[in-house]
Amino acid sequence: MKIKTLVVQLEAIAGDIDKNILKVQQLLENSCVKSCDLIALPELWTIGWDCSAFNASSEYLFESKTYKFLRETAVRYNANIIGGSAVLRKDNEKDRNTCLIFDRNGNLIATYDKYHLFSHRGQSEGSFLEQGDYSLLVNTDIGKIGISICYDVRFPEMFRKYAFNGADIIVNMAAWPKAYTDEYITLSKARAIENQCFFISCCLTGKINESFDFSGNSQVCDYKGRVIARLDREEKVLFAKIDTEEMHQYRKQMPILKDTKKEYKLMEK
């Protein structure tokens, strides 16, 4: 199956959901693409990364501006939407870093709450948000898509689970710091190669404040880790075509997943 993808990379305005929605609208319009199969957005594109401001910017999921905008965008572009993430809450729950997934008809088909919260290197996500309860593999009309957010990419066990359950595409939405850009690019390629999946990395760019600068470098890798398309640090929509039929043929020729042991025994001397 040939799949047209759009990856949105933007510099978020701190705490301003309305202006960030307008930014995404304009970036999509400027791409001149009228319809596609998949649109992906970055982590916390709605408010930017500022842990201390997360709770003040929280929205109730089903009444949120984020929900409304993504639903309308799915219909407008006839696209499946991997909606980046926003600080959202459901009934009687604490705030979470949540990704909304919509089908082409604007139906909310799944939500994913970030599984691994980042509270290192001076950050404190876990002090303000509640972690998710599970990883998510979502069935769409373009195949099975594994969902992940930023720090999740450092945990290969999560992605192996996706691969063994038939993932065709894996998406990682991030607010990755510029200082560690090389790590993000390498980890994204590694997850693609070891799981023989297409891997879409979608990251914020620019500064949210004087102390935090994001990496950008959103990219689409194929099942061999080859970069199909990549941005630098500009605000732009990245367009890429992927072919999952080629991927399935390659898996038959190089059956790494099939050859993987269910258990690896260790001898230590």
C-alpha positions in Angstrom: 0.0 0.0 0.0 1.3 3.4 -1.0 0.7 6.0 1.8 1.0 9.8 1.6 2.1 11.3 4.9 2.4 14.8 6.2 4.6 15.6 9.3 4.1 19.0 10.9 7.1 20.7 12.5 6.5 24.0 14.3 7.8 26.3 17.0 5.1 26.3 19.6 4.1 29.5 21.4 4.2 28.9 25.1 0.7 28.3 26.6 -1.3 29.7 23.7 -3.5 27.0 22.2 -5.3 29.3 19.9 -2.2 30.7 18.2 -0.7 27.2 17.9 -3.8 25.9 16.2 -3.6 28.8 13.8 0.0 28.0 13.1 -0.8 24.4 12.3 -3.7 25.5 10.0 -1.4 27.8 8.1 1.4 25.3 7.8 -1.0 22.7 6.4 -2.5 25.2 4.0 0.9 26.3 2.8 1.8 22.7 2.0 -0.7 22.8 -0.9 -1.7 19.2 -0.2 -5.4 18.8 -0.4 -5.7 15.3 0.9 -3.4 12.6 2.3 -3.5 9.4 4.2 -1.7 10.3 7.5 -1.0 13.6 9.3 1.3 13.6 12.4 2.0 16.4 14.8 4.6 16.9 17.6 4.4 16.4 21.3 2.7 19.3 23.1 2.4 21.4 20.0 -0.6 23.1 21.6 1.3 24.7 24.5 5.0 23.9 24.2 7.2 22.2 26.8 7.1 23.9 30.2 6.4 21.5 33.0 5.4 24.1 35.5 2.7 25.4 33.1 1.2 22.1 32.2 -1.7 22.1 34.7 -2.7 25.7 34.0 -3.1 24.8 30.3 -5.0 21.6 30.8 -8.2 21.0 28.8 -11.0 18.5 29.4 -10.6 16.1 26.5 -14.0 16.0 24.8 -14.6 19.8 25.2 -11.0 20.8 24.2 -10.0 23.1 21.4 -7.5 20.4 20.5 -10.1 17.7 20.1 -12.3 20.0 17.9 -9.4 21.1 15.7 -8.0 17.6 15.1 -11.5 16.2 14.3 -12.1 18.9 11.7 -8.6 18.5 10.2 -9.1 14.8 9.7 -12.3 15.4 7.7 -10.9 18.4 5.8 -7.8 16.5 4.6 -9.5 13.0 4.5 -6.6 11.8 6.6 -5.9 9.7 9.6 -4.6 12.0 12.4 -1.9 11.1 14.9 -2.5 14.3 16.9 0.7 15.0 18.6 -0.1 15.5 22.2 -1.7 18.0 24.6 -2.2 18.2 28.3 -5.7 16.7 28.7 -7.9 15.1 31.4 -10.8 12.7 31.3 -13.5 12.2 33.9 -12.1 12.1 37.4 -8.5 11.7 36.1 -5.4 13.7 36.6 -3.8 15.6 33.7 -1.9 13.5 31.2 0.3 14.0 28.2 -2.2 12.6 25.7 -2.3 11.8 22.0 -5.6 11.8 20.1 -6.0 9.6 17.1 -8.7 10.2 14.5 -9.8 8.4 11.4 -10.6 10.1 8.1 -14.2 10.7 9.1 -13.2 12.6 12.2 -14.0 9.8 14.6 -11.8 9.6 17.7 -10.6 6.0 17.5 -8.1 5.9 20.3 -6.1 7.9 22.9 -2.6 7.3 24.1 -1.2 8.6 27.3 2.6 8.9 27.5 3.9 5.8 29.1 7.4 7.0 30.1 7.4 10.5 31.7 10.6 12.5 31.6 11.8 13.8 34.9 15.6 14.1 34.4 18.2 16.7 33.3 16.3 19.4 35.2 12.8 18.4 33.9 9.9 17.3 36.1 7.1 16.0 33.9 6.2 13.3 36.4 5.6 15.9 39.1 2.7 17.5 37.1 1.3 14.7 35.0 0.1 11.1 35.5 1.7 8.4 33.3 -0.2 6.3 30.9 -1.3 2.7 31.6 -0.4 1.0 28.4 1.2 1.2 25.0 -1.0 1.5 21.9 -1.2 -0.2 18.5 -4.0 1.3 16.5 -5.7 -0.3 13.5 -6.4 2.1 10.6 -7.3 1.8 6.9 -3.5 2.2 6.1 -2.3 -0.5 8.5 -1.3 -0.9 12.1 0.4 2.1 13.7 2.4 2.0 17.0 2.1 5.2 19.0 4.9 6.7 21.2 5.8 10.0 22.7 9.3 11.4 23.0 11.1 9.6 25.9 9.3 6.4 25.0 11.8 6.0 22.1 14.5 5.1 24.5 12.7 1.9 25.5 13.1 -0.7 22.7 11.0 -3.3 24.5 7.9 -1.2 23.8 8.6 -1.1 20.1 9.5 -4.8 19.9 6.0 -5.4 21.2 4.6 -3.3 18.4 6.6 -5.3 15.8 5.6 -8.7 17.1 1.9 -7.6 16.9 2.1 -6.5 13.3 3.0 -2.8 13.3 3.5 -1.3 9.8 4.3 2.2 10.9 5.5 3.6 14.2 5.1 7.3 15.1 7.1 9.1 17.8 6.0 12.6 18.7 8.6 14.7 20.5 9.7 17.9 22.2 13.3 16.7 22.1 16.0 19.1 23.2 18.4 20.5 20.5 21.5 19.5 22.6 20.6 15.8 22.1 19.5 15.9 18.4 22.0 13.3 17.3 20.6 10.8 19.9 17.1 11.4 18.6 18.0 10.8 15.0 20.0 7.7 15.8 17.3 6.2 18.1 14.6 6.8 15.5 16.7 4.9 12.8 17.5 2.1 15.3 13.8 1.6 16.1 13.0 1.4 12.3 15.8 -1.1 11.6 15.4 -3.5 14.5 11.6 -3.7 14.0 11.5 -3.5 10.2 8.9 -0.8 10.3 8.5 2.7 8.8 9.3 5.2 11.6 7.9 8.7 11.6 9.7 11.2 14.0 7.7 14.4 14.6 9.4 17.0 16.7 9.0 20.6 17.9 11.6 23.1 16.8 12.8 26.5 18.0 12.7 27.9 21.5 9.9 27.8 24.0 11.9 30.1 26.3 15.5 31.2 26.7 16.4 27.9 28.5 14.8 25.3 26.3 15.5 24.9 22.5 14.0 22.0 20.5 15.8 19.9 18.0 13.4 19.9 15.0 14.9 17.3 12.5 11.5 15.6 12.0 12.0 12.7 9.6 10.5 9.6 8.0 12.7 6.5 7.9 12.0 3.3 6.0 12.2 -0.3 7.4 16.0 -0.3 6.7 16.5 3.0 8.6 17.1 5.0 5.4 15.8 8.5 5.6 13.1 9.1 3.0 12.6 12.8 4.0 13.8 15.1 6.7 13.5 18.7 7.9 16.2 20.7 9.5 14.9 23.2 12.1 12.5 25.2 9.9 8.8 25.5 10.6 7.3 23.4 7.8 5.2 20.4 6.8 7.3 17.4 5.6 5.8 15.3 2.8 6.7 11.7 2.3 5.4 8.7 0.4 5.9 5.2 1.9 5.2 1.8 0.4 4.3 -0.9 2.9 4.2 -3.6 0.2 7.9 -3.2 -0.2 8.4 -3.5 3.5 6.5 -6.8 3.7 8.5 -8.2 0.8 11.7 -7.2 2.6 10.5 -8.9 5.8 10.1 -12.2 3.8 13.6 -11.9 2.5 15.1 -10.9 5.8 12.9 -12.6 8.5 14.5 -11.0 11.6 11.3 -11.0 13.6 10.6 -14.6 12.8 14.1 -15.6 13.8 13.9 -13.8 17.2 13.9 -16.1 20.2 11.0 -16.0 22.6 13.5 -16.2 25.4 17.2 -15.5 25.6 19.1 -17.6 28.1 22.1 -16.0 29.8 25.2 -17.7 31.1 27.5 -15.6 33.2 30.9 -16.8 34.3 
